[in-house]
Amino acid sequence: MLKSLIQLFAESFLKSKKTWLSERSVKLSYPETVFEIPKTNTWTVFTMPFDGWAVIKGPDNITAAIDCYVREGEHQMQRFCVRGFSDSFAAVSLPCEKGKTLRIAVYSDSQNVPAGTLKAFPFG
């Protein structure tokens, strides 16, 4: 009985979130909007131009870590920090709503070099 009730609740919940889930589960829509992250080891602020995915990628072979978070007013809504590897790169993808502020820092042993890109893809 309890198992059936939980299954019914889960199915109802997923059906009610079908649009929300599908928007975030599809391939990226093009064309994307590209922002350059000007330099490493400092915070850079972006405002999301539309509802969609924010994809942050550090430069190859120098990225030590990427730290980014989404703000709504004074509140931190999401935060991701990933470690890069010296022979590869690091990247972060997160869903973000139009008008939300993203603060991004790409850390590296190389000081004040271009720090990669933020690409914004609309939900399609």
N, C-alpha and C positions, 0 to 999 in steps of 0.2 A: 504494500500500500504506500509506504513512505517513498520507496524507489519510484513508483509510478507518479506520485505527486511531484517529486523533484524533477523527473523527466519532463512532465507537463509544464512546470514552471520554466525550465531551461528552454524548451521549445518556444514557449510564448515570449520569453524575453528576447531570444534571438530573432524571432519574427518581427518583433517591435523595433529592433535595432537593425533590420535588414539594410535599409538605405545607408545608415551610418557606417556599417561594416563594409558594404560594397564600395563606398567611396574611398575607403582606406585600404582596400584589398586589391585594387586593379593596378595595371601597369601605369607607369608615369605618363602624363599627358604632355605633349610638346606643342608649341615651343615653350621652353622654360625661360625664366628670367634669371640672369646670372649677375651676381655681385662678387666683386673681388674683395678678399679679406686683405687689407693693406700690409700688415706686418705681424710677425710672430710675437708672442709673449705679452700681448696687450689685449684688453677687451675691445671689441668692436660691436656696435649696436646696429641692428637692422630692424625695419618694420615690414612685416609680411604684407605683400601687395594684394593677396587674395587667399581664399581657403585652399590649402594644398599641403604638399610635402616640402619641407626644408631639408636639403641634402648638403651637408658640409663635408668637404674633403680637403685634407691637408696635403701639402706637396710631397711628392715621392721622396723617400730616403732621408728626410730630415724631421718628420713629425714625431714628437715624443708623446703628445696627448692632445685631445680636443675636449674642451669643456664648453658646453652650451646650455643655456636655459631660456625658457619662455616666461615672460612676465605678463601679468594682467593687472594693471594698476600697480599697486605696491606689493603684489603677491607673486611669488615664484610658483609657476604652475607645473612645469616639467623640467627635469635636469638630467643631462646625460654627460658622462665623462668616459672617454675611451682612451686606451693606451695604444700608441702606434709602435711600430717596430722599425729599427734602423734600415732594414733592407726592403721596406714596403711602404705603406701609407696607412692612414687612419681615416675613417669616414663615419658620419652619424646621419641617420635619417629620422625625422620625426614629423608627425602631422601638426599643423599649426593653422589657426584661424586668421582671417584678414584683420590687419590692424594690430596684431599682437607683436610685442617687442621681443626680439631674440638678441641675447648677448652671447658672443662667441669669442673664445680665446683658443688659438692654436699654439701649443707650446713646442719649442725646439731649442736645441743647443745653439743653433744659428740665430743670431740676434738681428732684428729689424729687416728681415727678408720677407718677400711676398709670402703670405701664409695660406694660399689656396683659394678656394671658391665656396660660395654658398649658392646653390641653385634652387630656385623655387619653382615647383611644378604644380599647376592647378589640379584639384580633384577633377577627374574627367569622367 
